[in-house]
Amino acid sequence: MTQHTEGGGPSNATNGSLSLRQRGQEALFPTSRRDIDLFIENAVSTGRTISETLADELRHGDFANNEENNLRPILTLAEELRNYQSPVEFTIGVVGDSGVGKSSLINSLLNVQRLAKAGADGTACTSAATEYRKKRTSDPDAYNVEIECMDDGEIDGLLRQCVVDYRQYHLRDLDHPLANSEEEVLQKKAKVAWDTLMAAFGNTPGCTEVRFQDQAISIDYIQREVRAWKDGIQWPVGFNAPGVLIHSAVPEDCVSGIDTFLRGRIWPFVKVVRGIEQRPCFHDANSARVSIAETRLYRCDNIFVVTDIGRASANQGVNQLVRQLGAKFNSLRRSQGIAIVCTKSEVSRTQEAEILRDVPSTAEFNTQITDRLWNDIADERDDNRPTLHLEARRTNLFIFARNQHVRRLLRTTYETRTQTRRIEIFCVSNNLYGEAQAEGRELDARIKRPGRRTTNATEQNQAIQAKLDGSGIDQLRDFCQGIPSRSQIAETRHFLNTRVLDLLQKVELWCNARSASEDHRQAPVELLRALQAKLRNDFDASLATTYDELYDAKVEMLRRPFSQGVNSRLWELKAISFTETLSGWAVPTLDAFWRQDGAYRTQASQGYVDWNANFIQAMVERFEPTEASFQSRSNEIFEDLEILVRSNLSELEVGLRGLEGVEFFMQTFRRRRRNLAYEIEQVTTVFCSQLQLVFHDLLKTHGTSYVRRHMLPMYQSVVEPGSGKRIRIIQKLRTTIRGNREDRKLFSVMSDLFLTEMDNLLNETNEKIRAATDRCCEDIRIDLRLLDVAAPAVDQGFFIRTLSSLLERSKTDRDQAQSEFDSQFPEPASSV
C-alpha cells in the first residue's frame, strides 16, 4: 500500500524527463545555474502574468460566461496558463553501503536537517520506498513525503520468517555440523532476522536473545507473541516533523544499502525516493520491494554511487556497483550517467600526517606550506587575534589535496575501462556542511541581538565560508541543478513561445473578426469543414504509415531472431551446456545457490556467479547489437513522422490561402507546427525510455527480468534431499530450460513476454501520438470557430476595445520576454 502526502500528483508521462531524447544537442549554455533559474523564472512569470490579466478581463461580462460563447475556450486556456508549473522532472539515484552518509547527503543537498533519517551509528533507517518532494506552489508544506508502506500481511510474513530464521540457526543440531557455505547462509539470515526484530521491538520487554533462544518456548508461541507486539504498534514506525513523515524500519544488516532518488525541476521541485539495494545484486526478503527499487533505479537519469572517501579507491563494492549498473551502460538508458560521490572528506589533525605521507607534494600542497600556515596561526594566537579563518584555510589545504588525489586515483581506475561517457567524481563532507550551517545561524542570531559584538564577525564569516567550500556540497548541488537545465530551458521556451502565443493569437483572432468592417465576409463553412476533415484523414494516414513501419521493424529485427528455430536451439544448447558444468559442484554449494535464486557467491564457486545470466548469455550476445539497431531505426521512423505531419499542416495552409475571413488564422501555422512537433517529441522521448526498460528485462537478470520470472518458481520448489540430489538439481534446471508437458521452454516464454511488451509499447505510443494530432485538429476547429461573427446578444464594442488594448500590451510583454530569453538561450535551428 502507498501513503500519499503530496498535494500535486506526478507529471504526465509525456511531459516528464524531457531530456532523454534530444537530437543534435549542443554544449550547455555558458550561464551560471543561478542565472539560468532567474531567466527561467522571469520568462515563466511573464507568461503567467499575461494569462492572469487576460483571464480576469475575459471573465467580465455576461456574454463571456455563456457556455455557448466561443470565448469559453480562450478563458479555459488562460486559466490553465495562469496556474502553469513546469512538468520537467529529473531523477537521480543514490546507491551505496549503509553508513556511508546517503541520508546525510540528502539532508545537505536539500539544506534540511534530518529530513532523511539516519541512525546515530550510521546505519540505515529506511527499507521501504519513500519519496520526499520539495513543495510546488500548491503544496502547503516545505517537503512532502510519499511512503511505500508494508501492508499488514507483509509485516506478518516478514516477522514470522524472522523468528524462523533466528531460531533455525541458534537451535541447530551442533552434533551434526553443517557445511561451511550452509552455515554461513544460516548465520547471515539469523543476524538479519535479529536486527529486524530489534529495529521493530528493541524496547519491548521480552524481546531478548536469551528468550528467543530458549528451547522450552515453542516457535509458535514466540510467533504469536511477536504478532501481539506488532499489533500494538502503529505502522509505519517513524517520527513527525512539519509536513514530513519518515519511515523507520530495519537497520544495516537487513538492508546493506539504500537507493535514494532525487527528482526535481532544476532544483525547486525535488523528489527523494528510498528503496533497497544489496551487493552484489538487488536482494531482499520482500521481492515486491526489490522490484520497486530496481524499476526506479533503472528509470533514473543519473546515478550517484556513494562511498566513504577513506575506502573509495579500494572499495570493491563501488566497482561492483558500477559494473552492475553497466560499465558500458548496456543496461541503462543512453542518456544516463554515473557519478561517484566520496563522503566524509573532512580532515582531523590526527589524519594530517597520513595525508602528507600518501598525497604527492605539489606547488600548492607540501609540508613547507602547511608548516608556514601553522606558524601564522600560532603567531595570531600569541597576539590574541582570531584564527578561525586561518585554521579553516589550513584544513582546506588538506581536504582539497586529498580530494584531488582520490579523484585522480578513481579516474585512473575507471578511465582505463571502455566507457561511453565520463564518470563524474565528487568529494563531500556532510559534517562540515552541517557545522557551517549551524555556525552561520548562530552568527546571524548573535549579530541581531541588542548590544552585539561584531569584532570577529568578518573572520567568522570567512571561516564559515571556508567550511562550506571544503564541504563540496555547493559544487555537488550545482551539478544536480545543472543536469536538467536544457530540458527546463526547452520547456520554458515552449511555454512562452508556443502556449502563451497560442493564447494571444486566439484573443487576436476573436477581436479582429469582430472589429472588421461591415462588408467583412466569412470563409465558406462547408469548405472549412472539408479542409479540416482532410487534415484529420492526412494525420491518420501519416500515423498508419508510422505504425506500419514500426511494426515491420519489430518483426524484422525483434521477432525474427526468436522465430528462427536455429537461434532458439543454439541458445537452448548453450544454456544446457552451462548446467552440465555444475555437475562438478558440491551439493552444499548447489544448495546455497538454489536458495539465492541461482545468483550467489561461495568459496567453492570461486567468485560471484549468476546462473540465470549464463542461461541466456547466447541470446544476449545475439540481441545486444539488435537493441542499438532497433533504437536507431525507431528514431528514423519518428523523424519521418515529424516531416509528414508538418506536410499535412502545410497542405491545410495551402487550402486556406486566398479565402476571405481567415487572414489572421493563417498567421498561426508556424506556432501550430512547432507545438505539434514538440508534443510528438515528448511522446517519442517516453517511447525511448520505455524501450530501454523492455530490453533491460530481456537482457538482464534483475527481479523483473523475463529469465527470472520463468526460473523463480523452480528455485522456490523443493529438491528432495538424499542420494543423487546433485543430479536432481541439474535435471530440474534442464527441464525448466527445455520445458515439458506442463511447462513451456525458457526461450519461448521469454519471446512471448518480450514481444507482448513491445506490442503494448507500440500501441501506447501510437495512441499518444494520435491524441496529439487530435488535439491539433480540435485546436484548429476552435480557432476557426472564433471567426464566427454572428450578432452578439449584447454590445461588445467596449469589451473588444478593452481586450484589444490588453492584447497589445501583452504582445509587447511577451515579445520582450522572448527576446530576453532567446538572447541567453538561442533557439536551436528548426525546419518548421
N, C-alpha and C positions, 0 to 999 in steps of 0.2 A: 504494500500500500504506500501511497505517497501523501505527505502532508505538504500543502502549499501555503506559503505566507506571502507570496509575491503578488503585488497588485496587478502589474502588467504581465500578460502571458508572453510566451516566446514569440519571436518574429515568425512571419510566414516563411515557409521553406524556400520560396522563390526569391525572398529578399535577403536572407541571411548569408553570411560567409561569402561576400561578394568578390573577394579577392582570389577565389580559387581558379578561375579560368579567365585570364585576360591576355589576349593575343597581342604580340608586339609591344610588350611593356618596355618602357624606358626607365632610366635610373630615377630613383625617387627624387622629388624636388628638393633642392638645397635650402630648405627652410627649417628653422628650429621647430620642435614639436609644439612648443608653447605658441608660436606664431601660427602654426597650422590650425591648432584648436581655435585661436582667435579669429582667423579668417573664415573658418567654417561656421563658427557661431554667429559672426556678423552676417554672413550670407543667409543662413537659416532664419535668423531673427528678422531680417528684412522681408523675406518671403512670408513669414508668419504675420508680421505687422500688416503687410499689404492684404493678406487674406482676411484678417480680422476687420480691417477698415471696410472692405467691400462687403463682408458678411453682415456687419452692423447696418450698412445702408440698404442692402438687399432685403433685410428683414422688415424695413419700414413700408408702410402702405398696405392696404387691404388686398390689393391685386397680387402683391408679392407672396402672400400667404395662401393664395388659391392653389390647391393641389394640381389643378389642371393647367396652371400657368406655366409657360415654358421657362420662367425664371427659376423654378424649383431645382432643376439640375445644377444651375450655377450656384445657388445658395448652398446646396449639399456639398459641392466641391469646395467652396470657400470655407465652410465649417470644417471639413476634413483637413484642409491645409493649414488652418489656423492652429490646429492641435497636432501638427506634424512632429514626429520624433523619428530620428534616423533608425532604419531597420538593420543597419550594419552591425554584426556581431562577429567577434573573432575569438577563437578558443585556444588556450594554452594548457597543455597537460603537464603536470609536475609529478615526477616519479622518483623513487629512491628509497633507501632503507629507512626504517624508523629511527628517530633520534637524530637525524642529520639536520633538522631545522626547517622542514617544509611548512609546518603550521606557523612558525615564527616568520618565515619568509612571506607568507600570505599577509600576515598582520603588518609587516613592514611595508610591503608594496602598496597595500590599501591604506596604510597610515591609520590603522585602528588597533587599539590594544585588545588582545585576547578575543578577536573575532573568531579566528580558527584556534581551537583549544588544543594545547599540548600538555602532556603530563610534566610534572616538576622534574621527573627523572629523565625526561627526553623521550619517553615512549609515546606512541601514537594513541589518541583517544577517540578516533573515529573509524569505524569499519563500515558504516552504511554510506551510501552515496548521498552527499549533501551539497547543495548549491547555495552560495552566498552571492547575492546580486546587489550592486550599487543601485540606489534608487533612481527611477525615472521621475519625470516631473509629477506624475500622478501618484507616486508611492509616498505614503506618509512617513516611513522610517528611513534612516540613513542606509541601512542594509536590510535586505530581506533574505530569508533562508528557506530553502526547499529541501526536505529531508526524505530520502528513500528509506522508509521505516520497515522493520520486520513486522509481519503480522503475527497474531497470537500463535498460529500453528507453526510458523517458522521458529519463533522463540522456543516453543516447547520442544520441537525436534532438535534444535541446537543444544539445549540444556540436557536433554536425555542422552544425546550422543556424548556430551562432555563427561557425564557421570560414567558411562560405559567405558570410554577411552581411559579415564583416570583409574578406574577400578581394575580394568583388564591388565594394565601394566603393573600396578603395585600389588595385586593379588595373584600374580602369575606363579606357576609352579617352579620354584628355584631348583628343585631336584632334576628338572628336565630343561636345561638351558636352551634358549633359542639361538638360531644362527645370528651372527653379528648384524647382518642387514635387517633382519626382522626385529631384533632387539632395538636397533636404532629407530626404526619406524614407530614402534610402540612407545618408546621413551619420548619421542618428539610429540606424538599425539597426546600423551599424558600431560606434558608440560603446557601445550596449547590449551588443553581442556581445563587445567587448574587455573591458568591465567584468565581464561574466560569466566570461570566461576568466581574468582576473586574480584574481577572487574565489576561483576554484577552484584555480588553478595559479600564483598570483603568485610563489611561492617555488621554482618548478620551473625548473631550468636549461633553457634553450631556449625558454621562454615569453617572448619579446621581440617587440616590434613590428617590429624590423628583420628578424627571421627570418620572421615571418608575412607580411611584405610582399615577401619575396624571390621574384621571378618564376621563379627557377631551381628552386625547390622546388614540386613539384606539390601541388595541393589534396588529392589522395588521400593523399599521403604525410603531409601535415600532419594530416589527419583520423585516420589510423592512429596517429600519434604522440600525439595528444590522447587517443585511446581508451586507449592504453597508460598514459598518465598517470592517466586516470580509474580504470583497473583497479587501480592501485596505492594508491588511497585508499579508506578505509572510509567509506561514505556512511551517513547524512548527516554532513557535517563539523560539528564542534561542540566543546563543552567540557563537562566534567562537574563538577557540584557535588553536595553531598549531596541525593540524591533528584531531581536536575534534569538534563535533557539538553536543551540549547538548539540548535536547528537553525540553522546559519550558512550562508548561501548568497550571493546576489548583492547588490551594493550599490546605491546610489541610482538610477542610470540604468537598471538592469534592472527595478527596481520603483520608480516615482516616488512611491509612497505605500504605507502599510501599513494594513490593517484589524486592529484588535485587539478582542477581545470579553472582557468581564469577566462571569463568571456566578457567582452565589453565593446562598446562603441568608443573607439580610440581608448579612452580611459574612464570618462564619467560613468559609463554603464558597464560594470564589471560583474561577472558571474563566476563563482568559485564552486567547483563540484568535486567532492571527495569520493573516491572509490577504493578498490582493493587491488593490490599488486603484490606478487611474491616471486622472488627469484628462484630458479632461472626462468620460470614462466608463470603466468597468472594461475593462481590456485587458491581455493578457499572451500570450507565445508559447505557453503551455500553457493551452488553452481549458478543460480539466478543472479546473485550479486556479482559473481565473476563475469558473467555475460554483460551486465551493465557496465562494469569497469572497462572491459575490453572494447565494447562498442564505442563508448565515449572516448577512450584513448585514441582509437583509430579514426575518429572524426575530428580530432584536434588539428589545428592549423600549424601549431608549433609545439614542441615537447621539450620541457626542461628536465634534464636528468640531474638530480641534486645529490651532492656528496660532501662529506667533511673534507676540508682542504688538506688536512693532515694525511689523508689516505687517497687523495684524488688521483695522483699519477700511478699508484699501485693498486687501486681498487678494482679487483676483478669483477665485482658486482656492476660497476659502471660499464666495463667492457661488455659484460653480458647483456645489460640493458640496451646499450647502443646496438649490439648485434641483433637482439630480439626485435628492436624497433625497425631494424633493417639497415645494415651497413651500406647497402646500395639503394635504400629506400624502396625496395621492391614491394614491401608490404604496406607502404604508406602512400597517400596521395602525393603526386609530384610537386604540389605546392608546399608540402610540409617541410619543416626544418627541425634541427635538433640543436639545443644549447646545453652545455654542461655548466651548472651553477655550483661553485665551490663555496660552502658556507663556513662559518666560524673562522673568518680570516683575521679576527682581532689578534694582537700580539701582546703577550705579557713580558715583563722584564726577564722572567726565567727562560723565555724562548729566544731571546736575542742572540745568545752565544751560538745556539744551534743554527739560527738563520745565517749568521755571519760565517759559520762553517760551511753550510750547504749551498748558499747562493753565491754564484760567482761575482766578484767585485767588478763594479763599473765606475765610470766617472761620476755618476750620481749617487752611488751607494758603495761605500767602503768604510773600513774601520776609522780612517782619518776623519771622515765627515761626521760619522756618528759620535766619535770621541769629542770632536770640536763642539758639536751642538750640546753634548752633555756638559762640557765645561762652561758654555754660555748659560746653561740652566743653573749650574752651581753658583756662578757669579751673580746672577739675578737674585737668587735666594739670599746670598750674603748681603745684598743691598736692600733686602726686604721688598723686592719688586715682584709682581705676579709672573708666574712661569707656566701657567696652564697652557697657553698657546704654544710655547716652545716645546713643552712635553708632548703635546699632541702632534706637533710637526715632526718631532723625532720619532714618535711611534709610527707615524705615517710613512716615514722612510723605510722602516722595516716591513710594514704592511705592503706597500707598493712593490718593494723589491721581491718579497716572497710571492705576491700575486703574479708578477711578471714572470718569475721563474716557473711557477706552476703552470701558467698558461703556455709557456714555451714547451714544457715537457708534454703537456696534453696535445698541443698541436703537432709535435713531433710524432706522437703515438698515432694520432688519427689521420694526419695528412699523408702518412705513408700508405694508407689503405685507399682503395678505389672508392671515391665518394662522388656523388653527383652535385654536391654543393659543400660549402664551408660550414664546419661546425663552430658555432659561436661559443665563447668561454667567458664566464663572469666569475668574479670572486667577491663575496659579500660577507658582511658581519651584521647579523640582526641585533646582537648585543650592543655594538657601537651605535647603531642607528637608534635603538631604544634609549640609550643613555643620552644621546644628543637631543632627542625629542624631549625627554624629561627635563634635562638641564635648560633647554630653551624655554619650556613652560615656566620653570621656576624663576629664571632670569626675568622673563616678561612680568610675572607677578610681582617680583621684588621691585622692578623699576616703577610699576604703577602704584606701589604703596606710598602713602604720605611720608615725607621725611626720608626718602630713599637715598641710598649712597650709590653713585654711578662711577666711582673712581676706577673700578676694574671692569666695567661693562664692556668696553671695547675689546680687551684681552679675552674676556669670557666668550664674547661673540665669536672671536677668531678661533678659540678652542673648540666651540660647538661646531662651527663650520668645518674645521679640520676633521672632527669626528664624522660628520656627515660625509665628507669627501672620502674618508678612509673606509666608511661602511660599504661603499659601492652600490647602495640601494638606489640612489638617484639615477645612476647610469643604467641599471637594470630596468628601472621604471620607464626611463626614456625609450629603451629598447621595446618594452611591452607596448608603450603608447604608439610607437612608430610602426609596428607591424601592420596594423590595418589602415594606415593613413591613406594609401592610394585608393582603397575601396571607399573610405569615407569621403574622400575628395570627389570620386566619381558619383557617389550617391548625392552629395550636396549639389554638384553641378546639374544632375538630373532634376533635382527638386526645383532649383532656381530657374534653369534654362528650359525646362520642359513642362513641369507640372504647374508652376506659378504662371508661366507663359500661357499655358492652356487656359487657366482661369481668366487671364486678361483678354485673351483672344475671344473667349466665349462672351464676355461682357461687351467687347467691342462689336462682335457680330450682332448682338441683340440691339445695342444702341444705334448702330449705323443703319440697320434695317428699318428702324422706327423714326429716324430723323431724315430719311430720304425724301426727295420731292414727291409731289402727288402723282407724277407720271412714272414713278418707280414701278417696274414690272418684275414679277416673281418668275423664277425659272419654272418650266413646266413640271408639275408634280409627278406625272407619270414617268417622265424621262429621269427624274432624280431617283425614283424608286427602282427603275430598271438598272441604272448605273450602280446603285447600292447592292442590288441583287447580284449583279455581275461581279462586284468586288468580293462578296461573300463566296460565290462559286469559285472565283480565282484563288482565294485563300484556301478553300477546301481542296482544290486540285494541287496546290503547292504543298499542303500538308500531306496529302496522299502520296505525292512523289517522294517526299522526305521519309515517310514511314516505310514505303516500299523499299527504298534504298537501305535504310537501317535494317530492315528485316532480311534483305538479301545479304547484307554484310554479316549479320548474325548467323545465317545459315551457312554461308561460305566459310567464314573464319572461326565460328564457335561451335556450331552443331556438327559440321562435317568431321572434325577430328574425333568426336565421340561416336559418330555413326560408322566410321571406318573400322571394321572389325579388327584389322591388323593392329591398330593402335591399342584397343582395349585388351586384346590378347597379350600384346607386349607389356602393357602396364601391369596386367594381372600376373604375368610370369615373373616380372621383376619384384612385385610385392611378395609373391610366394617364395621367391628365391631368398628374400631377406628373412622370412620366417624360418627358413632352413638353417640360417646361421645361428639361430637361437638355440639349436639343439646342443650346442656346446656350453650353454649357460647352466649354472647350478639352479636347482629348484627354488631355493630361498631367494635368489636374485630375480628369477622369473615371477615369483610371488610378489616381491616388493614392487616390481614394475606393474604387475596386474592391478595392485591396489591403488597405484597412482595413474591409472588410465593410460598406461603404456609410455609415460614420459617421466623419467626419473634418473637418479644418479646413485650408484653404489660403488664401493671399491672394486667389486668384481666386474662391473660394466665398464670400468676404465673411462669415466667421464659421463657427462650428461648425454642421454640417448632418448630420442623421441621415435618410438615405433611408428606412430601414425605418419610422421614426416617421411619415413623410409618407405611406407606402403605406397605413397603417392609420388615418390620422387621422380619416377619416369614420366608421369603425366605432367608434373610441374615443369620439368625440363622442356616438354613439348609446348606448353602453354605460355610460358613467360614471354617469349618473343611475340606471341599472338596478342597478348594483352596490349602491348605498345602499338601494334599494328591496328587493332580494332579502335583504340583510342584515337589514333591519327585519322583513320577513316571516318569516325564519327564527327570529328571536328570539321573535316572537309564537307560532310553532308550538311552540317548545321550552317556552315558558311554559305553553301549554295542556297539553303533555305532563306537566309537573310537577303540574298540577291533577288530571289523570287518574290518575296513579299514587298520589297522595295519596288520591283517592277509592277506588281499588282496595283500598288498605290499610284504609281506613275500613270497607268492606264486610266484610272479613275480621274486623275488630274486632267489628262488629255480630253476625256469625255466631257468634262465640265467646262473646258476652256471655251470662251465665247458666249456662254449663256449669261443672260442678264439676271442680276439679283444674287450672284454667287461671288462677286468680286472679292469681298473681304474673306469669304471662306477659302478662296484659293491661296490666301497667304498662310494658311495653317499647315500646308503639306510638309514643309521641312520639319516642323515640330512633330507631326504625326509619324513620319518615317523614323525620326530619332527615338521617339517613345517606344514604338513597336520593336525596333532593333534592341533597345535596352531591355525590354521585358523578355524577349527571346533569349538574350544573353544570360539573364538570370536563371531562366529555366534550364538552359544547357549547362550552366555552372553547377546546378544541383545534379543534373544527369552525370556529369563527370565525377562528382563527389560520390554519388551512389554506385557508379560503375566500379570505382576503386574498392568499395566495400564488398561488392559481389565477387570480384576477383580475389579479394583477400579471403573470403570464405572458401573459395575454391582451392587456392594455392597454399594456404597456411593451416595450422593445426590448433588454433585457439578454440575457446569453448563453443563458439557458434559456427565453427568451420564444418563443411559438409562431411569430411572424413571422420571428425569426432562425433557428429550426430549418428553416423552409421555404426561406429565402433563402440560407442559408450554402453549400449545395452549389453554387449558381450562382456565388457570389463565388469559390469555390475552383476553379472551372473556368477554362479558358484562353480569353481572347478573342484571336483571331489578330491580329497586327499588320498594318499596311499600310493602303492606301487604304480609306476607308469604315469605319474602326474605330469612330468615334463612333456611326454608325448600327447597327453590330453590337451595341455595348454596350446601346444603348437597346432594340433588338429583343429582346435576352436578358432585359432587365427586363420588357418587356411579356409575353413568353412565360411567364416564371416566375409572373407575376401571373394571367394568363388561363388558363394550362395548355395542354396539347396531348395528343397521343395517349399519350405516355409519362408525363407528369406531370400531377397534379391542380391545380386552381385554388387560389390562395393562401387565399381565404376558406373554401373547402370544407375544406382541410386544418386551418385554424385552428379551424373549427367542430367537427370531429371530435376534435381534441386537447382542446379546452376541455370539450366535453360528456362525453368519456370520463373526464376528471379529475373532473368534477362527479359523475358516476355512482359513481366509486370513492370519493369523499369521502362521499357519501350512504350507500353500502353500509357503509363502515368505521364511520361514526357509528352507524348502526342496529345493527351487531354489538356495538359497545362499550356502547350503552345496554341491549341485550338481555343482555349479560354482567352489567351492574349489577343488573338486575331478577332474573336467575337467581341471583346471589349473595344477594339479599334473600330469595328463596324458599328457598334452601338454608339460610340462617341461621335462618329460621323453623322449618324442618324439624328442624334440630339442636336448637333451643331447646325445641321441643315434645317431642323425644326425651329431653331432660333430665328431663322429668316422669315418665319411666318408673321405677316404684318396685319393680321385680321384686326378689325376695330376693337380696341380695348373697352372694358366696361367702365373705366374711369379715365380721366385725363391724366396722361403720363408725361406731359411736357416738362413740368418742373422736376419730376423724378429723373427723367432722361438727362436733363441738363446737369443735375447734381451728380448723377452717376458718371456722366462723361467727364466732368471736371475731376472727380476722384480717379477715374481711369487714367487720365493724362498724367496726374501726379504719380500714380502707382507705376505707370510705364517708365517714367523718368527714374523713380527709385530703383525699380528692378534692373533697368539698363545700367545704372551706376554701380549697383551691387555686382552685376555680372561682369562689368568691366574691371572692377577691383579684384574680383575673384580670379578671372581669367588672366590678369596681369601677374598674379602669383603662381597660378597653376594653369598654364596654357593648355587649351583643349587639344587632345590628340587629333591628327589628321583624320578626316572622316570622308567616306564616299557618299554620304547621304546629305 
